[in-house]
C-alpha cells in the first residue's frame, strides 16, 4: 500500500473526530482499511514464512502454519 493511501486513511480518521463522515467518505474509509489490513497480513505472512527456528542440538525447522480450530 502506498503512502498516499495511508495518508488518506489518517485524514479520514481526523475528519471523523471533527465531524460525521458522509456516506461516500465512510465507504472510502472502509475500502482503504480493508486494503490496508490485507496488505499488512500479506507482509506479515511473508515475514513469518522466512523464520527458521534453530534448536539447541543444531537442527533447524521452518515455522509451520497452524490450522484454525473451532472451540
PLY file of the C-alpha trace (Angstrom):
ply
format ascii 1.0
element vertex 71
property float x
property float y
property float z
element edge 70
property int vertex1
property int vertex2
end_header
0.00 0.00 0.00
1.42 3.36 -0.94
1.88 6.30 1.40
-0.84 8.38 -0.28
-3.48 5.84 0.73
-2.19 5.65 4.29
-2.24 9.44 4.49
-5.83 9.42 3.23
-6.83 6.89 5.92
-5.32 9.19 8.54
-7.03 12.23 7.04
-10.41 10.49 7.14
-9.79 9.41 10.75
-9.05 13.01 11.72
-12.18 14.21 9.90
-14.27 11.58 11.71
-13.16 13.04 15.04
-14.15 16.55 13.94
-17.44 15.78 12.22
-19.58 12.96 10.95
-18.32 11.50 7.68
-20.51 11.46 4.60
-21.65 8.11 3.24
-19.10 8.44 0.42
-16.28 9.16 2.87
-17.31 6.23 5.07
-17.30 3.89 2.07
-13.86 5.17 1.03
-12.52 4.73 4.56
-13.87 1.18 4.74
-12.35 0.24 1.38
-8.98 1.72 2.34
-9.00 -0.07 5.70
-9.76 -3.41 4.05
-6.91 -2.87 1.58
-4.54 -1.82 4.38
-5.35 -4.88 6.51
-4.92 -7.22 3.52
-1.51 -5.69 2.77
-0.48 -5.91 6.43
-1.48 -9.57 6.68
0.31 -10.40 3.43
3.52 -8.75 4.63
3.28 -10.49 8.00
2.78 -13.88 6.35
5.85 -13.36 4.12
7.90 -12.41 7.18
6.70 -15.39 9.23
7.40 -17.78 6.33
11.03 -16.66 6.34
11.61 -17.51 10.02
13.59 -20.61 10.93
13.93 -21.94 14.47
17.29 -23.37 15.49
17.15 -25.88 18.32
19.92 -26.48 20.89
21.00 -29.66 19.05
21.70 -27.56 15.94
18.73 -28.73 13.91
16.64 -26.12 12.12
12.96 -26.09 11.29
10.77 -23.58 9.50
7.68 -22.29 11.26
4.56 -24.21 10.35
1.19 -22.60 9.80
-1.30 -23.54 12.50
-4.64 -24.89 11.46
-7.62 -22.94 12.72
-9.64 -24.79 15.32
-13.19 -24.07 16.34
-13.96 -24.07 20.03
0 1
1 2
2 3
3 4
4 5
5 6
6 7
7 8
8 9
9 10
10 11
11 12
12 13
13 14
14 15
15 16
16 17
17 18
18 19
19 20
20 21
21 22
22 23
23 24
24 25
25 26
26 27
27 28
28 29
29 30
30 31
31 32
32 33
33 34
34 35
35 36
36 37
37 38
38 39
39 40
40 41
41 42
42 43
43 44
44 45
45 46
46 47
47 48
48 49
49 50
50 51
51 52
52 53
53 54
54 55
55 56
56 57
57 58
58 59
59 60
60 61
61 62
62 63
63 64
64 65
65 66
66 67
67 68
68 69
69 70
